[in-house]
Structure formats: structure tokens, C-alpha cells
Amino acid sequence: MVEITRRTFVEGKSIIAEEQDFKSRELSLDVRGWSSYCFFLTGRSADDWQTEIRKKLPQATIRAIESLQPPGVWLKGPRWELDAAIVALKL
């Protein structure tokens, strides 16, 4: 089972990433940041996860964010929607 955590995400120059992943890309941290509930998945691309979420939870505001370090995808959004996603995606 996946674990929902709270992480900082940052956005700059059309890139959104988890803070540590953003730093590992050696990008400038002169960006906007915010904290969000999330969990980490591997094995599929962000687009694949986003498509699956739209099919199973069409009203959800969950967003899939690709991670390079570590490789995988962060699914971030409201805690109650992430709880529903875990059940709907059978994670």
C-alpha cells in the first residue's frame, strides 16, 4: 500500500517538480513553491497515471508529476481525493 505524505513542489519555467527532484536537476530555486499531499508510484508514466485517474475519478483534481530523481511519478492533490485514488486504482 502506498503512503500519503506531504511534500513541497516547486514551479519554474514551465516545470513542476517535487523540491528535491527540482534541485537534483540543478535548476534555479528562484521559483514559486507550495506544500501538497502526495504519494509516489513507479512503473508507468505521468500521462498514463493521469489518464487512469480521469477514467476512474473524473471529478478529481489530482495531478501526476513526473519525477526524474527518483524515477517515477508523484500523484498530488487533496488528501480525500488521494485516499479515493488509492482505492480506485487498487494500490
CYANA upper distance limits for C-alpha pairs under 8 A (distance plus 0.5 A):
  1 MET  CA     91 LEU  CA      6.25
  2 VAL  CA     39 PHE  CA      7.11
  2 VAL  CA     40 PHE  CA      7.86
  2 VAL  CA     41 LEU  CA      8.47
  2 VAL  CA     86 ILE  CA      8.10
  2 VAL  CA     91 LEU  CA      7.10
  3 GLU  CA     39 PHE  CA      6.50
  3 GLU  CA     40 PHE  CA      8.47
  4 ILE  CA     37 TYR  CA      7.00
  4 ILE  CA     38 CYS  CA      5.95
  4 ILE  CA     39 PHE  CA      5.40
  4 ILE  CA     79 ARG  CA      8.31
  4 ILE  CA     82 LEU  CA      8.12
  5 THR  CA     37 TYR  CA      6.08
  5 THR  CA     38 CYS  CA      6.00
  5 THR  CA     39 PHE  CA      6.66
  6 ARG  CA     35 SER  CA      7.04
  6 ARG  CA     36 SER  CA      5.92
  6 ARG  CA     37 TYR  CA      4.88
  6 ARG  CA     38 CYS  CA      6.53
  7 ARG  CA     18 GLU  CA      7.54
  7 ARG  CA     19 GLU  CA      8.26
  7 ARG  CA     35 SER  CA      5.99
  7 ARG  CA     36 SER  CA      6.14
  7 ARG  CA     37 TYR  CA      6.98
  7 ARG  CA     38 CYS  CA      7.41
  8 THR  CA     18 GLU  CA      6.48
  8 THR  CA     19 GLU  CA      6.08
  8 THR  CA     33 GLY  CA      7.12
  8 THR  CA     34 TRP  CA      5.98
  8 THR  CA     35 SER  CA      4.77
  8 THR  CA     36 SER  CA      6.81
  9 PHE  CA     16 ILE  CA      7.40
  9 PHE  CA     17 ALA  CA      6.04
  9 PHE  CA     18 GLU  CA      4.76
  9 PHE  CA     19 GLU  CA      5.63
  9 PHE  CA     33 GLY  CA      6.06
  9 PHE  CA     34 TRP  CA      6.04
  9 PHE  CA     35 SER  CA      6.65
  9 PHE  CA     36 SER  CA      7.68
 10 VAL  CA     16 ILE  CA      6.18
 10 VAL  CA     17 ALA  CA      6.16
 10 VAL  CA     18 GLU  CA      6.78
 10 VAL  CA     19 GLU  CA      6.32
 10 VAL  CA     22 PHE  CA      7.86
 10 VAL  CA     31 VAL  CA      6.88
 10 VAL  CA     32 ARG  CA      6.12
 10 VAL  CA     33 GLY  CA      4.64
 10 VAL  CA     34 TRP  CA      6.99
 11 GLU  CA     15 ILE  CA      6.03
 11 GLU  CA     16 ILE  CA      4.90
 11 GLU  CA     17 ALA  CA      7.17
 11 GLU  CA     31 VAL  CA      6.31
 11 GLU  CA     32 ARG  CA      6.01
 11 GLU  CA     33 GLY  CA      6.85
 12 GLY  CA     16 ILE  CA      7.17
 12 GLY  CA     30 ASP  CA      8.18
 12 GLY  CA     31 VAL  CA      5.69
 12 GLY  CA     32 ARG  CA      7.37
 16 ILE  CA     65 ILE  CA      7.51
 17 ALA  CA     21 ASP  CA      6.75
 17 ALA  CA     22 PHE  CA      6.02
 17 ALA  CA     65 ILE  CA      6.91
 17 ALA  CA     66 GLU  CA      7.63
 17 ALA  CA     67 SER  CA      7.21
 18 GLU  CA     22 PHE  CA      6.58
 18 GLU  CA     65 ILE  CA      8.44
 18 GLU  CA     67 SER  CA      7.80
 18 GLU  CA     74 TRP  CA      8.31
 19 GLU  CA     23 LYS  CA      6.75
 20 GLN  CA     24 SER  CA      6.64
 20 GLN  CA     69 GLN  CA      8.37
 21 ASP  CA     25 ARG  CA      6.97
 21 ASP  CA     67 SER  CA      6.86
 21 ASP  CA     68 LEU  CA      6.93
 21 ASP  CA     69 GLN  CA      5.69
 21 ASP  CA     70 PRO  CA      7.75
 22 PHE  CA     26 GLU  CA      7.42
 22 PHE  CA     27 LEU  CA      6.82
 22 PHE  CA     29 LEU  CA      8.50
 23 LYS  CA     27 LEU  CA      6.53
 23 LYS  CA     28 SER  CA      8.24
 23 LYS  CA     29 LEU  CA      7.86
 24 SER  CA     69 GLN  CA      7.30
 36 SER  CA     76 LYS  CA      6.89
 36 SER  CA     77 GLY  CA      6.97
 36 SER  CA     78 PRO  CA      8.11
 37 TYR  CA     76 LYS  CA      6.15
 37 TYR  CA     77 GLY  CA      6.29
 37 TYR  CA     78 PRO  CA      6.81
 37 TYR  CA     79 ARG  CA      6.44
 37 TYR  CA     82 LEU  CA      8.49
 38 CYS  CA     74 TRP  CA      6.83
 38 CYS  CA     75 LEU  CA      5.85
 38 CYS  CA     76 LYS  CA      4.59
 38 CYS  CA     77 GLY  CA      6.84
 38 CYS  CA     79 ARG  CA      8.30
 38 CYS  CA     82 LEU  CA      7.76
 39 PHE  CA     74 TRP  CA      6.15
 39 PHE  CA     75 LEU  CA      6.02
 39 PHE  CA     76 LYS  CA      7.22
 40 PHE  CA     72 GLY  CA      7.49
 40 PHE  CA     73 VAL  CA      6.24
 40 PHE  CA     74 TRP  CA      5.09
 40 PHE  CA     75 LEU  CA      6.90
 41 LEU  CA     72 GLY  CA      6.23
 41 LEU  CA     73 VAL  CA      5.74
 41 LEU  CA     74 TRP  CA      6.87
 41 LEU  CA     75 LEU  CA      8.13
 42 THR  CA     71 PRO  CA      7.66
 42 THR  CA     72 GLY  CA      4.95
 42 THR  CA     73 VAL  CA      6.66
 43 GLY  CA     72 GLY  CA      7.50
 44 ARG  CA     48 ASP  CA      6.65
 44 ARG  CA     49 TRP  CA      7.25
 44 ARG  CA     72 GLY  CA      7.93
 44 ARG  CA     73 VAL  CA      8.30
 45 SER  CA     49 TRP  CA      6.91
 45 SER  CA     66 GLU  CA      7.70
 45 SER  CA     72 GLY  CA      7.80
 45 SER  CA     73 VAL  CA      7.37
 46 ALA  CA     50 GLN  CA      6.52
 46 ALA  CA     64 ALA  CA      5.67
 46 ALA  CA     65 ILE  CA      6.53
 46 ALA  CA     66 GLU  CA      5.93
 46 ALA  CA     72 GLY  CA      8.48
 46 ALA  CA     73 VAL  CA      6.24
 47 ASP  CA     51 THR  CA      6.58
 47 ASP  CA     64 ALA  CA      7.79
 48 ASP  CA     52 GLU  CA      6.74
 49 TRP  CA     53 ILE  CA      6.66
 49 TRP  CA     64 ALA  CA      7.14
 50 GLN  CA     54 ARG  CA      6.73
 50 GLN  CA     63 ARG  CA      7.31
 50 GLN  CA     64 ALA  CA      6.23
 51 THR  CA     55 LYS  CA      6.85
 52 GLU  CA     56 LYS  CA      6.75
 52 GLU  CA     89 LEU  CA      8.33
 53 ILE  CA     57 LEU  CA      5.88
 53 ILE  CA     58 PRO  CA      7.45
 53 ILE  CA     60 ALA  CA      8.15
 53 ILE  CA     62 ILE  CA      8.21
 53 ILE  CA     85 ALA  CA      7.66
 53 ILE  CA     89 LEU  CA      8.19
 54 ARG  CA     58 PRO  CA      5.00
 54 ARG  CA     59 GLN  CA      8.08
 54 ARG  CA     60 ALA  CA      7.88
 56 LYS  CA     88 ALA  CA      6.85
 56 LYS  CA     89 LEU  CA      8.12
 57 LEU  CA     85 ALA  CA      7.79
 57 LEU  CA     88 ALA  CA      8.12
 60 ALA  CA     81 GLU  CA      6.85
 61 THR  CA     77 GLY  CA      6.82
 61 THR  CA     78 PRO  CA      8.17
 61 THR  CA     81 GLU  CA      8.13
 62 ILE  CA     75 LEU  CA      6.96
 62 ILE  CA     76 LYS  CA      6.02
 62 ILE  CA     77 GLY  CA      5.07
 62 ILE  CA     78 PRO  CA      7.76
 62 ILE  CA     81 GLU  CA      7.50
 62 ILE  CA     82 LEU  CA      7.76
 63 ARG  CA     75 LEU  CA      6.13
 63 ARG  CA     76 LYS  CA      5.89
 63 ARG  CA     77 GLY  CA      6.92
 64 ALA  CA     73 VAL  CA      6.83
 64 ALA  CA     74 TRP  CA      6.22
 64 ALA  CA     75 LEU  CA      5.06
 64 ALA  CA     76 LYS  CA      7.04
 65 ILE  CA     73 VAL  CA      6.01
 65 ILE  CA     74 TRP  CA      5.54
 65 ILE  CA     75 LEU  CA      6.79
 65 ILE  CA     76 LYS  CA      8.12
 66 GLU  CA     71 PRO  CA      8.40
 66 GLU  CA     72 GLY  CA      6.74
 66 GLU  CA     73 VAL  CA      5.10
 66 GLU  CA     74 TRP  CA      6.94
 67 SER  CA     71 PRO  CA      5.86
 67 SER  CA     72 GLY  CA      5.69
 67 SER  CA     73 VAL  CA      5.84
 67 SER  CA     74 TRP  CA      7.35
 68 LEU  CA     72 GLY  CA      7.29
 75 LEU  CA     82 LEU  CA      8.34
 76 LYS  CA     82 LEU  CA      7.87
 77 GLY  CA     81 GLU  CA      7.21
 77 GLY  CA     82 LEU  CA      6.97
 78 PRO  CA     82 LEU  CA      6.84
 79 ARG  CA     83 ASP  CA      6.75
 80 TRP  CA     84 ALA  CA      6.83
 81 GLU  CA     85 ALA  CA      6.59
 82 LEU  CA     86 ILE  CA      6.72
 83 ASP  CA     87 VAL  CA      7.21
 84 ALA  CA     88 ALA  CA      6.59
 85 ALA  CA     89 LEU  CA      6.19
 85 ALA  CA     90 LYS  CA      8.48
 86 ILE  CA     90 LYS  CA      6.33
 86 ILE  CA     91 LEU  CA      5.62
 87 VAL  CA     91 LEU  CA      7.08
